[in-house]
């Protein structure tokens, strides 16, 4: 079957299960468990003969059951009826206690398909395909297709972990990661940046054996605190030939912002979670919540703040090697907010070369009301002089209209930006803006021009907004309505933040 046909078949069953109350996210979760078990079973047979060992069933206390059956695909696929449903639930509980990638895949796993007949249909569907014989690109495309469909289901909330693939591709094309370098994402979601970077490296370099091994097992490192999203990320990466099925997990469940791990990376590519307020839960040895703190008290941070994005920006600066490079999606408030925001911007420009800002339109993200930008900066060694000399802005917001379904952003939409970015030699860039061409989207500002602005604001626009003057060329009604909703949502979010701040002060 073609990858499109397989996606259609797998997703067709989702519609059947939805009538039983199994949501898209729950269904994708079950697919992940079963796909992992099936591929492990294939690897234990010829020609792979990998010898993967799966545990026997354990009781609720974590003790192995005498004469308990082995928790693998072969045992599971032989069951029927109530016995199948019971064994599957026990299998998930047992595997959730294992170490390494196996344990991470099955962390907090539960059976959400209570009808044994329908559970068998899903198992039978997965069992009919030989997944390890498929190319990594085909397997990856199938799973990415499922993640995309899950993100489009707005009720599930999964879209908040899904960055538009066209935007990810443009960011990677600009950064151009090289072989034998490390790549990190402190809020990696389902792993979109890792996969795009992996594809860029394999497509642009003829890798030798050492480089292939490094790419597979030593290149990517991330954090994802949501167990379900983390398991999808691990599965997504494994299907793209990253990591070993019996290896250690390179996606940490820890909150990246709590402390500096001490690890430093060559590249950081990230889209930290939206929402201004930061909070983390302090737990005891049993994993029980003891208290919730609103701010991260880190000595390596320039400012102590409850603003999540400012904290992620400061953390990413810490994560970089001296020669490290970053590309990070951040909301508008990072560019103009006073107080801690102003100090963070000043320090970022002093200690790194903040050389490029891509301004994005609304209608790109599943969270409404988000006005975002991509900040590109290169780390530098300590110096008395500011490392940022000039900042190039590409305004892909003014008079640009996108919606998630009817007019999604494509790679072609950002092709001009990638070309003007000129990754081969950033010092040979040429502005498209001029006094004669005031609508040119590519313009630079010197460091001195920026620091003289009120609050050192980087919230810069220069192109005339046609919607304010040209009523004949308004966008389509649905696009216009979507933009109105986005603007209202953005305003509401700002008011909520002000209200939360006032309540904290009280």
C-alpha positions as CSV (number, residue, x, y, z in Angstrom):
1,X,0.0,0.0,0.0
2,X,1.1,3.6,-0.6
3,X,1.8,5.8,2.4
4,X,-1.3,7.9,1.6
5,X,-3.4,4.7,1.5
6,X,-2.0,3.6,4.8
7,X,-2.7,7.0,6.5
8,X,-6.2,6.9,5.1
9,X,-6.8,3.3,6.4
10,X,-5.4,4.1,9.8
11,X,-7.4,7.3,10.1
12,X,-10.5,5.6,8.9
13,X,-10.5,3.4,12.0
14,X,-10.2,6.6,14.1
15,X,-13.6,7.7,12.9
16,X,-15.1,4.4,13.9
17,X,-13.6,4.5,17.4
18,X,-14.6,8.1,17.9
19,X,-18.2,6.9,18.2
20,X,-17.0,4.9,21.2
21,X,-15.6,8.0,22.8
22,X,-12.0,7.4,21.7
23,X,-10.6,10.8,20.7
24,X,-8.0,11.4,18.0
25,X,-5.2,11.9,20.5
26,X,-6.1,8.7,22.4
27,X,-6.2,6.8,19.1
28,X,-2.8,8.1,18.0
29,X,-1.5,7.1,21.4
30,X,-2.7,3.5,21.0
31,X,-1.3,3.4,17.5
32,X,2.1,4.4,18.9
33,X,2.1,1.6,21.5
34,X,1.1,-1.1,18.9
35,X,3.4,0.2,16.2
36,X,6.4,0.1,18.6
37,X,5.5,-3.5,19.6
38,X,5.1,-4.7,16.0
39,X,8.4,-3.2,14.9
40,X,10.2,-4.7,17.8
41,X,8.7,-8.1,16.9
42,X,10.0,-7.7,13.3
43,X,13.5,-6.8,14.5
44,X,13.6,-10.0,16.6
45,X,13.1,-12.1,13.4
46,X,15.3,-12.7,10.4
47,X,17.1,-11.0,8.9
48,X,17.6,-8.6,11.8
49,X,17.7,-11.1,14.8
50,X,18.2,-8.2,17.2
51,X,17.4,-10.2,20.3
52,X,15.3,-7.6,22.0
53,X,14.1,-8.8,25.4
54,X,10.6,-7.9,26.7
55,X,9.6,-8.5,30.3
56,X,7.0,-10.9,31.6
57,X,3.7,-9.5,33.0
58,X,4.0,-7.7,36.4
59,X,1.4,-7.2,39.1
60,X,0.3,-3.8,40.4
61,X,3.2,-3.8,42.9
62,X,5.7,-4.1,40.0
63,X,6.6,-7.8,40.8
64,X,6.9,-10.3,38.0
65,X,4.0,-12.7,37.9
66,X,5.1,-16.4,38.1
67,X,4.5,-18.1,34.7
68,X,3.4,-14.7,33.4
69,X,3.2,-14.2,29.7
70,X,5.8,-12.1,27.8
71,X,4.7,-8.5,27.0
72,X,5.4,-8.6,23.3
73,X,3.5,-8.4,20.0
74,X,3.5,-12.2,19.4
75,X,1.6,-12.7,22.7
76,X,-0.7,-9.8,22.2
77,X,-1.7,-10.6,18.6
78,X,-2.7,-14.2,19.6
79,X,-5.4,-13.0,22.0
80,X,-9.1,-12.4,21.3
81,X,-12.1,-11.0,23.1
82,X,-12.1,-10.1,26.7
83,X,-8.7,-11.9,27.2
84,X,-7.2,-9.5,24.6
85,X,-8.5,-6.4,26.3
86,X,-7.3,-7.6,29.8
87,X,-3.8,-8.7,28.6
88,X,-3.3,-5.4,26.6
89,X,-4.1,-3.3,29.8
90,X,-1.7,-5.4,31.8
91,X,1.0,-5.2,29.1
92,X,0.8,-1.4,29.1
93,X,1.1,-1.2,32.8
94,X,4.1,-3.5,32.8
95,X,6.0,-1.8,30.0
96,X,5.5,1.6,31.7
97,X,7.9,0.5,34.4
98,X,10.8,-0.3,32.0
99,X,13.9,1.8,31.5
100,X,15.2,3.6,28.4
101,X,13.2,4.4,25.3
102,X,10.8,1.5,26.0
103,X,9.8,3.0,29.4
104,X,9.5,6.5,27.9
105,X,7.2,5.2,25.1
106,X,4.9,3.5,27.6
107,X,5.0,6.1,30.4
108,X,1.5,6.5,31.9
109,X,0.1,4.3,29.2
110,X,-3.5,3.1,29.4
111,X,-5.8,1.2,27.1
112,X,-8.4,3.6,25.7
113,X,-10.0,1.1,23.3
114,X,-12.4,-0.8,25.6
115,X,-14.2,-2.8,22.8
116,X,-12.1,-5.9,22.2
117,X,-13.4,-6.4,18.7
118,X,-12.3,-2.9,17.7
119,X,-9.0,-3.2,19.5
120,X,-8.4,-6.4,17.5
121,X,-9.2,-4.5,14.2
122,X,-6.4,-2.0,15.0
123,X,-3.9,-4.7,15.9
124,X,-4.8,-6.7,12.8
125,X,-4.4,-3.5,10.6
126,X,-0.9,-2.8,12.0
127,X,0.0,-6.5,11.8
128,X,-0.6,-6.7,8.1
129,X,2.3,-4.3,7.3
130,X,6.0,-5.0,7.5
131,X,7.1,-1.6,8.9
132,X,10.8,-2.2,9.1
133,X,10.9,-3.0,5.3
134,X,9.5,0.5,4.6
135,X,12.0,3.3,4.0
136,X,12.4,5.8,6.9
137,X,11.0,8.5,4.7
138,X,7.8,6.5,4.1
139,X,7.3,5.5,7.7
140,X,8.1,9.0,8.9
141,X,5.6,10.5,6.3
142,X,2.9,8.1,7.6
143,X,3.4,9.1,11.2
144,X,3.8,12.8,10.4
145,X,0.5,12.6,8.5
146,X,-1.2,11.2,11.6
147,X,0.3,13.9,13.8
148,X,-0.9,16.6,11.3
149,X,-4.4,15.2,11.4
150,X,-4.3,15.1,15.2
151,X,-3.2,18.7,15.3
152,X,-6.0,19.7,13.0
153,X,-8.5,18.4,15.5
154,X,-8.8,21.6,17.5
155,X,-10.7,20.0,20.4
156,X,-7.8,17.8,21.3
157,X,-5.5,20.7,21.9
158,X,-2.6,18.8,20.1
159,X,-2.1,21.7,17.8
160,X,-0.2,23.6,20.5
161,X,2.7,21.1,20.0
162,X,2.7,21.4,16.2
163,X,4.8,24.0,14.5
164,X,3.9,24.6,10.8
165,X,6.3,22.4,8.8
166,X,6.9,25.2,6.2
167,X,8.2,27.5,8.9
168,X,10.4,24.7,10.4
169,X,11.8,24.0,7.0
170,X,12.7,27.7,6.4
171,X,14.4,28.0,9.8
172,X,16.5,24.9,9.1
173,X,17.4,26.0,5.6
174,X,18.7,29.3,7.1
175,X,20.6,27.7,10.0
176,X,22.0,24.9,7.8
177,X,23.0,22.3,10.5
178,X,26.2,20.4,9.7
179,X,27.2,16.8,10.4
180,X,28.9,15.8,13.7
181,X,27.2,18.7,15.5
182,X,24.7,18.6,18.3
183,X,21.1,19.9,18.0
184,X,18.8,20.7,20.9
185,X,15.2,21.8,21.5
186,X,14.2,22.5,25.1
187,X,10.4,22.2,24.3
188,X,10.5,19.7,21.4
189,X,6.9,18.7,21.1
190,X,6.6,15.9,18.5
191,X,10.1,16.5,17.2
192,X,9.5,18.6,14.0
193,X,12.7,20.5,14.2
194,X,14.8,17.4,14.7
195,X,13.3,15.7,11.7
196,X,13.8,18.7,9.4
197,X,17.4,19.0,10.6
198,X,17.9,15.3,10.0
199,X,16.6,15.5,6.5
200,X,18.7,18.6,5.7
201,X,21.9,16.9,6.8
202,X,21.2,13.6,5.0
203,X,20.1,15.4,1.8
204,X,23.1,17.9,1.7
205,X,26.0,15.7,2.8
206,X,27.4,12.3,1.7
207,X,27.8,10.9,5.2
208,X,30.5,8.3,6.1
209,X,29.9,5.6,8.6
210,X,31.0,7.6,11.7
211,X,28.8,10.6,10.6
212,X,25.8,8.3,10.2
213,X,26.2,6.8,13.6
214,X,26.6,10.3,15.2
215,X,23.5,11.5,13.4
216,X,21.5,8.5,14.6
217,X,22.5,8.4,18.2
218,X,24.4,11.5,19.3
219,X,23.0,14.5,17.4
220,X,19.6,15.3,18.9
221,X,18.7,16.2,22.5
222,X,15.4,17.6,23.8
223,X,12.9,18.1,26.7
224,X,9.2,17.5,26.6
225,X,7.3,17.5,29.9
226,X,4.0,16.1,28.5
227,X,4.2,12.3,28.5
228,X,1.9,11.7,25.6
229,X,3.7,14.3,23.4
230,X,7.1,12.9,24.4
231,X,6.1,9.4,23.4
232,X,4.9,10.7,20.0
233,X,8.2,12.5,19.6
234,X,10.3,9.4,20.4
235,X,8.2,7.3,18.0
236,X,8.3,9.9,15.3
237,X,12.1,10.1,15.5
238,X,12.5,6.3,15.7
239,X,10.4,5.9,12.5
240,X,12.8,8.4,10.9
241,X,15.7,6.2,11.8
242,X,16.9,8.2,14.8
243,X,17.8,6.3,18.0
244,X,17.6,2.6,18.8
245,X,14.5,0.7,19.9
246,X,16.4,-0.7,22.9
247,X,18.5,2.4,23.5
248,X,18.4,5.3,26.0
249,X,15.9,8.1,25.5
250,X,17.4,11.4,24.4
251,X,14.2,13.3,25.2
252,X,14.1,14.2,28.8
253,X,10.8,14.5,30.7
254,X,12.3,17.2,32.9
255,X,11.3,20.9,32.8
256,X,14.2,22.4,30.8
257,X,13.8,25.7,32.7
258,X,14.3,24.5,36.2
259,X,18.1,24.3,36.0
260,X,21.1,24.6,33.7
261,X,22.1,21.0,32.9
262,X,25.6,22.1,32.0
263,X,25.3,20.6,28.5
264,X,26.1,22.9,25.5
265,X,25.0,22.5,22.0
266,X,26.0,23.6,18.5
267,X,22.4,24.5,17.4
268,X,19.2,25.2,19.2
269,X,16.0,25.2,17.1
270,X,12.8,25.7,19.1
271,X,9.2,27.0,19.3
272,X,8.7,27.2,23.1
273,X,5.0,26.9,24.2
274,X,2.8,29.9,23.9
275,X,1.3,31.6,27.0
276,X,3.1,34.2,29.0
277,X,3.0,32.9,32.5
278,X,5.7,30.4,33.7
279,X,5.2,28.0,36.5
280,X,6.7,24.7,37.5
281,X,5.7,22.1,40.0
282,X,8.1,21.0,42.7
283,X,7.6,17.3,43.5
284,X,8.8,15.0,46.2
285,X,10.5,11.6,45.8
286,X,7.1,9.9,45.1
287,X,6.3,12.3,42.3
288,X,3.6,14.1,44.3
289,X,3.2,17.8,43.9
290,X,4.4,19.8,46.9
291,X,4.2,23.4,45.7
292,X,4.1,25.5,42.5
293,X,6.6,28.3,41.9
294,X,5.9,31.1,39.5
295,X,9.5,32.1,38.7
296,X,12.7,30.3,37.9
297,X,15.5,31.5,40.1
298,X,18.6,30.9,37.9
299,X,21.9,32.6,38.4
300,X,22.7,32.3,34.7
301,X,19.6,34.3,33.8
302,X,19.9,38.0,33.3
303,X,16.4,38.6,34.8
304,X,14.1,36.7,37.2
305,X,10.7,36.8,35.6
306,X,7.5,34.8,35.4
307,X,7.4,35.4,31.6
308,X,7.8,32.0,30.1
309,X,9.1,33.2,26.7
310,X,11.7,35.4,28.3
311,X,12.8,32.5,30.4
312,X,13.1,30.2,27.4
313,X,15.1,32.8,25.5
314,X,17.6,33.2,28.4
315,X,17.8,29.4,28.8
316,X,18.5,28.9,25.1
317,X,21.4,31.5,25.3
318,X,22.8,29.4,28.2
319,X,22.5,26.2,26.2
320,X,24.6,27.4,23.3
321,X,28.3,26.6,22.8
322,X,30.5,29.7,22.3
323,X,30.1,29.1,18.5
324,X,26.5,28.0,18.8
325,X,23.6,29.2,16.7
326,X,19.9,29.5,17.5
327,X,16.6,30.0,15.7
328,X,13.7,30.5,18.0
329,X,9.9,31.3,17.5
330,X,8.8,33.9,20.1
331,X,5.7,36.0,20.5
332,X,5.6,39.8,20.0
333,X,5.7,40.6,23.7
334,X,9.4,39.5,23.7
335,X,10.2,42.3,21.3
336,X,8.5,45.2,23.1
337,X,7.8,44.4,26.7
338,X,9.4,46.7,29.2
339,X,11.1,45.9,32.5
340,X,12.6,42.4,32.3
341,X,11.9,42.2,28.6
342,X,14.0,45.3,27.9
343,X,16.9,44.1,29.9
344,X,16.8,40.6,28.3
345,X,16.9,42.3,24.8
346,X,19.8,44.5,25.7
347,X,21.8,41.6,27.1
348,X,21.0,39.4,24.2
349,X,22.3,42.0,21.7
350,X,25.4,42.5,23.9
351,X,26.3,38.8,24.3
352,X,25.2,37.4,20.9
353,X,24.9,38.5,17.3
354,X,21.2,38.9,17.0
355,X,21.4,39.3,13.2
356,X,17.9,38.4,11.9
357,X,14.2,38.7,12.8
358,X,11.5,37.2,10.7
359,X,8.1,38.7,11.5
360,X,5.2,36.2,11.0
361,X,1.5,36.8,10.2
362,X,-1.4,35.4,12.2
363,X,-3.2,32.3,11.0
364,X,-0.2,30.0,11.2
365,X,-0.6,28.4,14.6
366,X,-3.4,26.3,16.1
367,X,-3.4,28.6,19.2
368,X,-5.4,31.7,18.1
369,X,-4.3,35.2,18.7
370,X,-0.6,34.4,18.4
371,X,1.6,37.1,16.8
372,X,5.1,35.6,16.5
373,X,8.6,36.1,15.2
374,X,11.7,34.0,14.6
375,X,14.8,35.3,16.2
376,X,18.1,34.1,14.7
377,X,21.2,34.7,16.8
378,X,24.8,33.4,17.0
379,X,26.5,33.1,20.4
380,X,29.8,34.9,20.9
381,X,32.6,35.0,23.5
382,X,32.5,37.6,26.2
383,X,33.4,41.1,25.0
384,X,33.2,44.7,26.2
385,X,31.5,45.7,23.0
386,X,28.0,44.6,21.9
387,X,28.2,41.6,19.6
388,X,25.2,42.7,17.6
389,X,26.1,45.3,15.0
390,X,23.0,45.3,12.9
391,X,19.6,43.5,12.8
392,X,17.9,42.5,9.5
393,X,14.1,42.4,9.5
394,X,11.9,40.5,7.1
395,X,8.3,41.7,7.4
396,X,6.2,38.7,6.4
397,X,3.3,40.0,8.3
398,X,2.0,43.3,6.9
399,X,-0.6,42.6,4.1
400,X,0.0,38.8,4.4
401,X,-3.0,36.6,5.0
402,X,-3.0,32.9,5.9
403,X,-5.5,30.5,7.4
404,X,-4.8,27.0,8.7
405,X,-7.1,25.2,6.2
406,X,-7.9,27.3,3.1
407,X,-4.6,29.1,2.8
408,X,-1.9,27.5,4.9
409,X,1.7,28.7,4.6
410,X,3.9,26.8,2.2
411,X,7.6,26.6,1.7
412,X,7.2,28.8,-1.4
413,X,5.8,31.6,0.8
414,X,9.1,31.9,2.7
415,X,11.4,31.1,-0.3
416,X,12.3,34.8,-0.8
417,X,13.2,35.2,2.9
418,X,15.5,32.1,2.8
419,X,17.2,33.5,-0.3
420,X,17.6,37.0,1.1
421,X,18.9,35.5,4.4
422,X,21.9,34.3,2.4
423,X,23.1,31.6,4.7
424,X,26.2,31.1,2.6
425,X,27.4,34.6,3.4
426,X,25.3,36.8,5.7
427,X,27.7,39.7,5.2
428,X,26.7,40.1,1.5
429,X,23.0,40.8,2.1
430,X,21.2,43.5,0.2
431,X,18.1,45.3,1.3
432,X,15.0,45.2,-0.8
433,X,13.6,48.3,1.1
434,X,14.7,51.8,0.0
435,X,13.2,55.3,-0.1
436,X,12.1,54.5,-3.7
437,X,10.7,51.1,-2.7
438,X,9.1,51.6,0.7
439,X,7.2,48.3,0.4
440,X,10.4,46.2,0.4
441,X,10.2,43.6,3.1
442,X,13.9,43.2,3.8
443,X,15.5,46.0,5.8
444,X,18.3,46.4,8.3
445,X,18.7,48.6,11.4
446,X,21.9,49.3,13.1
447,X,22.5,48.5,16.8
448,X,22.6,52.1,17.7
449,X,19.2,52.8,16.0
450,X,17.7,49.9,18.0
451,X,19.0,50.8,21.4
452,X,17.8,54.4,21.0
453,X,14.2,53.2,20.5
454,X,11.8,53.4,23.5
455,X,12.4,50.3,25.7
456,X,14.9,49.1,23.1
457,X,11.9,47.8,21.2
458,X,12.4,45.4,18.3
459,X,8.7,45.7,17.4
460,X,9.5,47.3,14.0
461,X,7.3,47.8,10.9
462,X,7.6,50.2,8.0
463,X,5.3,48.9,5.2
464,X,1.9,50.6,4.9
465,X,-1.0,48.4,6.0
466,X,-3.3,48.2,2.9
467,X,-6.3,47.2,5.0
468,X,-6.4,50.6,6.6
469,X,-6.6,52.5,3.2
470,X,-7.5,50.1,0.4
471,X,-11.0,48.8,1.0
472,X,-11.2,47.3,-2.5
473,X,-8.4,44.8,-1.9
474,X,-9.5,43.4,1.4
475,X,-8.8,39.6,1.9
476,X,-11.5,37.0,1.5
477,X,-14.3,37.2,4.1
478,X,-13.2,34.0,5.9
479,X,-9.6,35.2,6.0
480,X,-10.7,38.6,7.3
481,X,-12.9,37.0,9.9
482,X,-10.0,34.7,11.0
483,X,-7.7,37.8,11.4
484,X,-10.3,39.6,13.5
485,X,-10.6,36.6,15.8
486,X,-6.8,36.4,16.1
487,X,-6.6,40.1,16.9
488,X,-9.4,39.8,19.5
489,X,-7.7,36.7,21.0
490,X,-4.4,38.5,21.2
491,X,-6.0,41.4,22.9
492,X,-7.8,39.1,25.4
493,X,-4.5,37.3,26.2
494,X,-2.9,40.7,26.9
495,X,-5.7,41.7,29.3
496,X,-5.5,38.3,31.0
497,X,-1.8,38.8,31.6
498,X,-2.4,42.3,33.0
499,X,-5.1,40.9,35.3
500,X,-2.8,38.1,36.6
501,X,-0.1,40.6,37.3
502,X,-2.4,42.9,39.2
503,X,-3.7,39.9,41.2
504,X,-0.1,38.9,42.1
505,X,0.6,42.4,43.2
506,X,-2.5,42.4,45.4
